[in-house]
Amino acid sequence: MNDSLKNLTENIRHFVDERNWNEFQSPKNLAMALCGEAGELVEQLQWLSEEQSRNPEPGKLQNIKDECADVLVYLVRIADELNFDLIEATRSKCLKNEEKYPVELVNGQLKRRDEY
C-alpha cells in the first residue's frame, strides 16, 4: 500500500477509534454514507456550466475539495474494514478497463459499452 494512503488510513482509523464509532461503520453503512457524500459532491457541481465546473470560483472549489475528501474517507474506511489495498484494487480495475475499452475501439467516442 502506498505510504500516503497507509498513513491516511491509520489517521482515519485513529479518528474513528477515538470516537468509538467502529460499531456503526460496517461496510454496508459506510457504502450508504459514501453515496450521501457523493450526492453532496454532485450538488456542488449541479447547475454549473461545463466551463464553470472546470474553473469553479475559490469558495466553490473549497466546497468541492471538502466533498471529495469526504468521499475518499468513506472509500478508505470501506477498504480498511474489508482489509484490502485500495491502490492495488484501483490498479487492477484500471487494467480491466483497458481490456474492456481498447483505445482503437473507443477513442473519441462516448457510448455505453454495449453500443460499440
Backbone as JSON Lines, residues from 0, in Angstrom:
{"i":0,"aa":"M","n":[0.85,-1.18,0.0],"ca":[0.0,0.0,0.0],"c":[0.89,1.23,0.0]}
{"i":1,"aa":"N","n":[0.52,2.22,-0.77],"ca":[1.22,3.49,-0.83],"c":[1.33,4.07,0.58]}
{"i":2,"aa":"D","n":[2.52,4.6,0.93],"ca":[2.72,5.14,2.28],"c":[1.73,6.25,2.62]}
{"i":3,"aa":"S","n":[1.42,7.12,1.66],"ca":[0.47,8.2,1.92],"c":[-0.9,7.65,2.24]}
{"i":4,"aa":"L","n":[-1.33,6.66,1.47],"ca":[-2.64,6.07,1.72],"c":[-2.63,5.28,3.03]}
{"i":5,"aa":"K","n":[-1.51,4.63,3.31],"ca":[-1.39,3.91,4.57],"c":[-1.5,4.87,5.75]}
{"i":6,"aa":"N","n":[-0.8,5.99,5.67],"ca":[-0.87,6.99,6.73],"c":[-2.28,7.57,6.86]}
{"i":7,"aa":"L","n":[-2.9,7.85,5.73],"ca":[-4.26,8.37,5.75],"c":[-5.21,7.35,6.4]}
{"i":8,"aa":"T","n":[-5.07,6.09,6.02],"ca":[-5.9,5.03,6.6],"c":[-5.72,4.97,8.11]}
{"i":9,"aa":"E","n":[-4.48,5.04,8.56],"ca":[-4.21,4.99,10.0],"c":[-4.79,6.21,10.71]}
{"i":10,"aa":"N","n":[-4.68,7.39,10.1],"ca":[-5.24,8.6,10.69],"c":[-6.76,8.52,10.81]}
{"i":11,"aa":"I","n":[-7.39,8.04,9.76],"ca":[-8.85,7.91,9.79],"c":[-9.27,6.85,10.8]}
{"i":12,"aa":"R","n":[-8.55,5.74,10.83],"ca":[-8.85,4.68,11.8],"c":[-8.73,5.22,13.23]}
{"i":13,"aa":"H","n":[-7.69,6.0,13.49],"ca":[-7.49,6.6,14.81],"c":[-8.66,7.54,15.16]}
{"i":14,"aa":"F","n":[-9.07,8.36,14.21],"ca":[-10.21,9.27,14.39],"c":[-11.46,8.49,14.78]}
{"i":15,"aa":"V","n":[-11.72,7.41,14.06],"ca":[-12.9,6.57,14.34],"c":[-12.77,5.89,15.7]}
{"i":16,"aa":"D","n":[-11.6,5.34,15.98],"ca":[-11.37,4.65,17.25],"c":[-11.56,5.6,18.44]}
{"i":17,"aa":"E","n":[-11.02,6.81,18.33],"ca":[-11.14,7.77,19.43],"c":[-12.6,8.09,19.77]}
{"i":18,"aa":"R","n":[-13.45,8.03,18.76],"ca":[-14.85,8.37,18.95],"c":[-15.73,7.14,19.2]}
{"i":19,"aa":"N","n":[-15.09,5.97,19.21],"ca":[-15.8,4.72,19.44],"c":[-16.93,4.52,18.43]}
{"i":20,"aa":"W","n":[-16.62,4.77,17.16],"ca":[-17.61,4.67,16.08],"c":[-17.54,3.37,15.29]}
{"i":21,"aa":"N","n":[-16.59,2.49,15.63],"ca":[-16.41,1.26,14.84],"c":[-17.69,0.45,14.69]}
{"i":22,"aa":"E","n":[-18.46,0.35,15.75],"ca":[-19.67,-0.47,15.69],"c":[-20.67,0.05,14.66]}
{"i":23,"aa":"F","n":[-20.59,1.33,14.33],"ca":[-21.52,1.92,13.37],"c":[-20.99,1.87,11.94]}
{"i":24,"aa":"Q","n":[-19.69,1.58,11.79],"ca":[-19.07,1.7,10.48],"c":[-18.85,0.36,9.81]}
{"i":25,"aa":"S","n":[-19.93,-0.34,9.59],"ca":[-19.87,-1.58,8.81],"c":[-19.69,-1.2,7.34]}
{"i":26,"aa":"P","n":[-19.19,-2.11,6.51],"ca":[-19.07,-1.79,5.08],"c":[-20.4,-1.33,4.48]}
{"i":27,"aa":"K","n":[-21.5,-1.93,4.9],"ca":[-22.82,-1.52,4.4],"c":[-23.1,-0.07,4.75]}
{"i":28,"aa":"N","n":[-22.92,0.29,6.01],"ca":[-23.19,1.66,6.44],"c":[-22.23,2.65,5.8]}
{"i":29,"aa":"L","n":[-20.98,2.26,5.65],"ca":[-20.0,3.13,5.02],"c":[-20.36,3.37,3.55]}
{"i":30,"aa":"A","n":[-20.83,2.34,2.87],"ca":[-21.22,2.49,1.46],"c":[-22.42,3.43,1.34]}
{"i":31,"aa":"M","n":[-23.36,3.32,2.26],"ca":[-24.51,4.23,2.22],"c":[-24.07,5.67,2.5]}
{"i":32,"aa":"A","n":[-23.17,5.85,3.46],"ca":[-22.65,7.19,3.75],"c":[-21.89,7.74,2.54]}
{"i":33,"aa":"L","n":[-21.14,6.88,1.87],"ca":[-20.41,7.28,0.67],"c":[-21.37,7.82,-0.39]}
{"i":34,"aa":"C","n":[-22.49,7.14,-0.57],"ca":[-23.48,7.62,-1.55],"c":[-24.0,9.0,-1.18]}
{"i":35,"aa":"G","n":[-24.24,9.21,0.1],"ca":[-24.69,10.52,0.55],"c":[-23.66,11.6,0.26]}
{"i":36,"aa":"E","n":[-22.4,11.31,0.54],"ca":[-21.34,12.28,0.29],"c":[-21.15,12.52,-1.21]}
{"i":37,"aa":"A","n":[-21.28,11.47,-2.01],"ca":[-21.18,11.64,-3.46],"c":[-22.31,12.55,-3.95]}
{"i":38,"aa":"G","n":[-23.48,12.41,-3.35],"ca":[-24.59,13.31,-3.68],"c":[-24.28,14.75,-3.32]}
{"i":39,"aa":"E","n":[-23.6,14.96,-2.2],"ca":[-23.22,16.32,-1.81],"c":[-22.18,16.89,-2.77]}
{"i":40,"aa":"L","n":[-21.31,16.04,-3.28],"ca":[-20.35,16.48,-4.3],"c":[-21.09,16.89,-5.58]}
{"i":41,"aa":"V","n":[-22.03,16.07,-5.99],"ca":[-22.81,16.38,-7.19],"c":[-23.54,17.71,-7.0]}
{"i":42,"aa":"E","n":[-24.08,17.92,-5.81],"ca":[-24.81,19.16,-5.52],"c":[-23.93,20.39,-5.73]}
{"i":43,"aa":"Q","n":[-22.64,20.28,-5.41],"ca":[-21.73,21.4,-5.6],"c":[-21.53,21.74,-7.09]}
{"i":44,"aa":"L","n":[-21.69,20.76,-7.94],"ca":[-21.46,20.95,-9.38],"c":[-22.75,21.13,-10.17]}
{"i":45,"aa":"Q","n":[-23.84,20.82,-9.54],"ca":[-25.14,20.91,-10.21],"c":[-25.39,22.34,-10.67]}
{"i":46,"aa":"W","n":[-25.91,22.47,-11.85],"ca":[-26.31,23.73,-12.47],"c":[-25.15,24.59,-12.92]}
{"i":47,"aa":"L","n":[-23.92,24.12,-12.77],"ca":[-22.8,24.86,-13.32],"c":[-22.66,24.54,-14.81]}
{"i":48,"aa":"S","n":[-22.16,25.48,-15.57],"ca":[-21.85,25.19,-16.96],"c":[-20.61,24.29,-16.99]}
{"i":49,"aa":"E","n":[-20.32,23.73,-18.16],"ca":[-19.11,22.93,-18.3],"c":[-17.89,23.76,-17.9]}
{"i":50,"aa":"E","n":[-17.83,24.99,-18.38],"ca":[-16.69,25.87,-18.07],"c":[-16.61,26.16,-16.58]}
{"i":51,"aa":"Q","n":[-17.74,26.49,-15.95],"ca":[-17.74,26.76,-14.51],"c":[-17.3,25.53,-13.72]}
{"i":52,"aa":"S","n":[-17.69,24.35,-14.18],"ca":[-17.3,23.13,-13.46],"c":[-15.81,22.87,-13.57]}
{"i":53,"aa":"R","n":[-15.19,23.33,-14.65],"ca":[-13.75,23.17,-14.83],"c":[-12.94,24.25,-14.11]}
{"i":54,"aa":"N","n":[-13.57,25.39,-13.87],"ca":[-12.89,26.53,-13.24],"c":[-13.79,27.17,-12.19]}
{"i":55,"aa":"P","n":[-14.09,26.43,-11.12],"ca":[-15.0,26.99,-10.12],"c":[-14.35,28.14,-9.35]}
{"i":56,"aa":"E","n":[-15.2,29.03,-8.87],"ca":[-14.7,30.13,-8.04],"c":[-14.09,29.55,-6.76]}
{"i":57,"aa":"P","n":[-13.21,30.27,-6.09],"ca":[-12.48,29.72,-4.93],"c":[-13.37,29.12,-3.84]}
{"i":58,"aa":"G","n":[-14.45,29.78,-3.47],"ca":[-15.32,29.23,-2.42],"c":[-15.96,27.93,-2.85]}
{"i":59,"aa":"K","n":[-16.39,27.86,-4.09],"ca":[-16.99,26.65,-4.65],"c":[-15.95,25.54,-4.71]}
{"i":60,"aa":"L","n":[-14.74,25.9,-5.13],"ca":[-13.67,24.91,-5.21],"c":[-13.39,24.31,-3.83]}
{"i":61,"aa":"Q","n":[-13.39,25.14,-2.8],"ca":[-13.16,24.61,-1.45],"c":[-14.27,23.64,-1.05]}
{"i":62,"aa":"N","n":[-15.51,23.96,-1.39],"ca":[-16.61,23.04,-1.1],"c":[-16.44,21.72,-1.85]}
{"i":63,"aa":"I","n":[-16.01,21.79,-3.09],"ca":[-15.77,20.59,-3.89],"c":[-14.65,19.76,-3.27]}
{"i":64,"aa":"K","n":[-13.59,20.4,-2.85],"ca":[-12.48,19.69,-2.19],"c":[-12.98,18.98,-0.94]}
{"i":65,"aa":"D","n":[-13.77,19.69,-0.13],"ca":[-14.28,19.09,1.1],"c":[-15.14,17.86,0.82]}
{"i":66,"aa":"E","n":[-16.0,17.95,-0.18],"ca":[-16.87,16.82,-0.51],"c":[-16.06,15.66,-1.1]}
{"i":67,"aa":"C","n":[-15.05,15.96,-1.93],"ca":[-14.18,14.9,-2.45],"c":[-13.46,14.21,-1.3]}
{"i":68,"aa":"A","n":[-13.01,14.99,-0.33],"ca":[-12.33,14.41,0.84],"c":[-13.28,13.49,1.6]}
{"i":69,"aa":"D","n":[-14.53,13.91,1.78],"ca":[-15.5,13.05,2.46],"c":[-15.69,11.73,1.72]}
{"i":70,"aa":"V","n":[-15.78,11.8,0.39],"ca":[-15.93,10.59,-0.41],"c":[-14.71,9.69,-0.22]}
{"i":71,"aa":"L","n":[-13.52,10.26,-0.26],"ca":[-12.3,9.48,-0.09],"c":[-12.25,8.83,1.29]}
{"i":72,"aa":"V","n":[-12.64,9.56,2.31],"ca":[-12.64,9.0,3.67],"c":[-13.48,7.73,3.71]}
{"i":73,"aa":"Y","n":[-14.66,7.75,3.13],"ca":[-15.51,6.56,3.17],"c":[-14.94,5.43,2.32]}
{"i":74,"aa":"L","n":[-14.33,5.74,1.19],"ca":[-13.67,4.69,0.4],"c":[-12.54,4.05,1.18]}
{"i":75,"aa":"V","n":[-11.75,4.87,1.83],"ca":[-10.63,4.36,2.64],"c":[-11.16,3.5,3.78]}
{"i":76,"aa":"R","n":[-12.22,3.93,4.43],"ca":[-12.8,3.17,5.53],"c":[-13.33,1.81,5.06]}
{"i":77,"aa":"I","n":[-13.99,1.77,3.91],"ca":[-14.5,0.51,3.39],"c":[-13.34,-0.45,3.13]}
{"i":78,"aa":"A","n":[-12.3,0.04,2.47],"ca":[-11.13,-0.8,2.19],"c":[-10.49,-1.28,3.48]}
{"i":79,"aa":"D","n":[-10.42,-0.4,4.46],"ca":[-9.82,-0.77,5.75],"c":[-10.67,-1.83,6.45]}
{"i":80,"aa":"E","n":[-11.97,-1.64,6.46],"ca":[-12.86,-2.61,7.12],"c":[-12.81,-3.98,6.45]}
{"i":81,"aa":"L","n":[-12.66,-3.98,5.13],"ca":[-12.64,-5.25,4.38],"c":[-11.21,-5.74,4.13]}
{"i":82,"aa":"N","n":[-10.24,-5.0,4.66],"ca":[-8.84,-5.4,4.63],"c":[-8.3,-5.65,3.21]}
{"i":83,"aa":"F","n":[-8.5,-4.65,2.34],"ca":[-7.87,-4.75,1.02],"c":[-7.17,-3.44,0.7]}
{"i":84,"aa":"D","n":[-6.21,-3.54,-0.19],"ca":[-5.4,-2.41,-0.62],"c":[-6.15,-1.66,-1.71]}
{"i":85,"aa":"L","n":[-6.6,-0.47,-1.4],"ca":[-7.4,0.32,-2.32],"c":[-6.61,0.7,-3.57]}
{"i":86,"aa":"I","n":[-5.32,0.98,-3.41],"ca":[-4.48,1.31,-4.57],"c":[-4.36,0.11,-5.5]}
{"i":87,"aa":"E","n":[-4.11,-1.06,-4.94],"ca":[-4.0,-2.26,-5.77],"c":[-5.33,-2.59,-6.44]}
{"i":88,"aa":"A","n":[-6.42,-2.43,-5.72],"ca":[-7.74,-2.68,-6.31],"c":[-8.0,-1.73,-7.47]}
{"i":89,"aa":"T","n":[-7.56,-0.48,-7.33],"ca":[-7.75,0.51,-8.39],"c":[-6.87,0.18,-9.59]}
{"i":90,"aa":"R","n":[-5.64,-0.2,-9.34],"ca":[-4.75,-0.61,-10.46],"c":[-5.35,-1.79,-11.22]}
{"i":91,"aa":"S","n":[-5.84,-2.76,-10.48],"ca":[-6.45,-3.94,-11.1],"c":[-7.66,-3.55,-11.94]}
{"i":92,"aa":"K","n":[-8.48,-2.67,-11.42],"ca":[-9.66,-2.23,-12.16],"c":[-9.27,-1.45,-13.4]}
{"i":93,"aa":"C","n":[-8.22,-0.65,-13.31],"ca":[-7.74,0.09,-14.49],"c":[-7.3,-0.86,-15.6]}
{"i":94,"aa":"L","n":[-6.62,-1.95,-15.23],"ca":[-6.22,-2.95,-16.22],"c":[-7.44,-3.59,-16.87]}
{"i":95,"aa":"K","n":[-8.45,-3.9,-16.07],"ca":[-9.69,-4.45,-16.63],"c":[-10.33,-3.47,-17.6]}
{"i":96,"aa":"N","n":[-10.33,-2.18,-17.24],"ca":[-10.92,-1.17,-18.11],"c":[-10.15,-1.02,-19.41]}
{"i":97,"aa":"E","n":[-8.82,-1.16,-19.35],"ca":[-8.02,-1.1,-20.57],"c":[-8.41,-2.21,-21.52]}
{"i":98,"aa":"E","n":[-8.68,-3.39,-20.99],"ca":[-9.12,-4.52,-21.83],"c":[-10.54,-4.31,-22.33]}
{"i":99,"aa":"K","n":[-11.4,-3.8,-21.47],"ca":[-12.81,-3.62,-21.79],"c":[-13.03,-2.49,-22.8]}
{"i":100,"aa":"Y","n":[-12.19,-1.46,-22.72],"ca":[-12.32,-0.29,-23.58],"c":[-11.02,-0.02,-24.33]}
{"i":101,"aa":"P","n":[-10.67,-0.86,-25.31],"ca":[-9.42,-0.65,-26.05],"c":[-9.46,0.67,-26.83]}
{"i":102,"aa":"V","n":[-8.32,1.35,-26.86],"ca":[-8.23,2.66,-27.49],"c":[-8.75,2.63,-28.91]}
{"i":103,"aa":"E","n":[-8.35,1.63,-29.67],"ca":[-8.75,1.58,-31.08],"c":[-10.26,1.43,-31.26]}
{"i":104,"aa":"L","n":[-10.96,0.98,-30.26],"ca":[-12.41,0.82,-30.34],"c":[-13.16,2.05,-29.84]}
{"i":105,"aa":"V","n":[-12.66,2.69,-28.81],"ca":[-13.44,3.72,-28.13],"c":[-12.9,5.14,-28.29]}
{"i":106,"aa":"N","n":[-11.75,5.31,-28.91],"ca":[-11.1,6.61,-29.0],"c":[-12.04,7.69,-29.53]}
{"i":107,"aa":"G","n":[-12.29,8.7,-28.71],"ca":[-13.12,9.84,-29.12],"c":[-14.59,9.58,-29.14]}
{"i":108,"aa":"Q","n":[-15.03,8.44,-28.65],"ca":[-16.45,8.1,-28.66],"c":[-16.97,7.95,-27.23]}
{"i":109,"aa":"L","n":[-18.15,8.44,-27.0],"ca":[-18.77,8.31,-25.7],"c":[-20.07,7.54,-25.87]}
{"i":110,"aa":"K","n":[-19.99,6.24,-25.64],"ca":[-21.14,5.35,-25.78],"c":[-21.16,4.38,-24.62]}
{"i":111,"aa":"R","n":[-22.28,3.73,-24.47],"ca":[-22.36,2.64,-23.49],"c":[-21.55,1.47,-24.04]}
{"i":112,"aa":"R","n":[-21.04,0.64,-23.15],"ca":[-20.19,-0.47,-23.55],"c":[-20.85,-1.36,-24.6]}
{"i":113,"aa":"D","n":[-22.14,-1.59,-24.47],"ca":[-22.83,-2.49,-25.41],"c":[-23.14,-1.84,-26.75]}
{"i":114,"aa":"E","n":[-22.79,-0.56,-26.92],"ca":[-23.05,0.15,-28.17],"c":[-21.84,0.19,-29.11]}
{"i":115,"aa":"Y","n":[-20.71,-0.33,-28.67],"ca":[-19.52,-0.3,-29.53],"c":[-19.56,-1.45,-30.51]}
